[in-house]
Amino acid sequence: MMNQKTFLHLLIIIIICMIDSSPAQRPERISYGGKSYQVTQIIEINGQNATLRTTDNKSITVPIRFLTTRLKGQVEKLQKQMKTAAGKAQTKLSVISANASETEIAIQKSIIEGTPLKRWVNGTVSNEQSDDGLLVVSSISSIEVKLDRNGVPLPPKKIKGGAIFINGLVMIEGAGKKAENTHVEYTAWDTGEKVEFNNETIPKLTLKKIEPRALVAERTWTNNSGNTLIASLSSVIKEVGQFEGADGKSFKYPIEKLSEEDQKLINDTIEKRYKELKSTL
C-alpha cells in the first residue's frame, strides 16, 4: 500500500512533469545574464528558480524574479497547487497542470462534475456520408489565425462560447444533409459514443442537448471499513462523490473514505477520459 509520503512525492512529480505538455499561449521574452530568450514553457520550479524551455528547444534555469508578470503568474499557480498537494494525502482527482489552458480546464470539469460536453465543429462536409448523421471533417486549419504584437502567429484558440474544438472526422446527429465540401460550423453535444464508418472509429455528436454521463457505471463500492454498496458515480465535487443507488436515490459520500482500490478506479477513469478527449483537440 502506498504511504502518505510516497503518494505526496509522486503527486508533486506528476504536477511538475505535466507542465511540459502545457505550452504557453505565446512566447514570452525575458532577459537574463546579458542575453534575451523567447520562453515557451515552464518545465520545473525549484525553490526560487524556474527551469524554462525556449523557442529553440533549449532549457534554461532563471531566478523567478527575472520572469515576466505572466510567467510569474504561472509559477504562482504551480506553487499553490504543489502547496495544496502537500496539505492533502488523499485521492488526486486532477489530471491537469497548474497552468492548464482554458480548454484543458473545461474538459476536466466536464468529466469530474458530470456536465455534458459541448464541442465546436469547424470544417467541411465529408465526400462520404451516412444515413445516421452528417459527416464533417473538422480541421484546426479552419480556425482563424491571430498574430501577437510582433507579428508571430498565436496558437489557435480551441474554445468558443464554452464549446471545445474537436479535430478530425465526426458524425453529427440531427444536422440534416449538406453538399459535399461545404464549409460548416456547429456547436454540438458530445454523446461519449463512438461509431464505425469505413473501418474508422469516430466520435458521435448531436445537436440535441444530452443528459450528463455517469463518471463510473453502477458497480459495487467498498469503503475503508469493508462495507459495500451498489451505486453509480455521477460526479465528484470538492472530493465528495455524488452517487446514485440501485433504487434511484442519490447520495453524497467522501471519496477519501472509499477503499484504495476504488479510489484508484476513479482516478484511472478520469485520466482515461481526459486523454481520450484531449486526443480529439
Buried (B, 14 or more C-beta within 10 A) or exposed (E): EEEEEEBBEEBBEBBBEBBEEBBBBBBBEBEBEEEEBBBBBBBBBEEEBBBBBBEEEEEBEBEBEBBEEBBBEBBBBBEEBBEEBEEBBBBBBBBBBBBBBEBBEBBBBBBBBBEBBBBBBBBBBBEEBEEEBBBBBBBBEBBEEEEEEEEEEEBBBBBBEEBBBBBBBBBBBEBEEBEEEEEBEBBBBBBBEEBEBEEEEBBBBBBEEBEEBBBBEBEEBBBEEEEEBEBBBBBBBEEBBBBBEEEEEEEEBBBEBBBEEBBEBBBEBBBEBBEBBBEBB
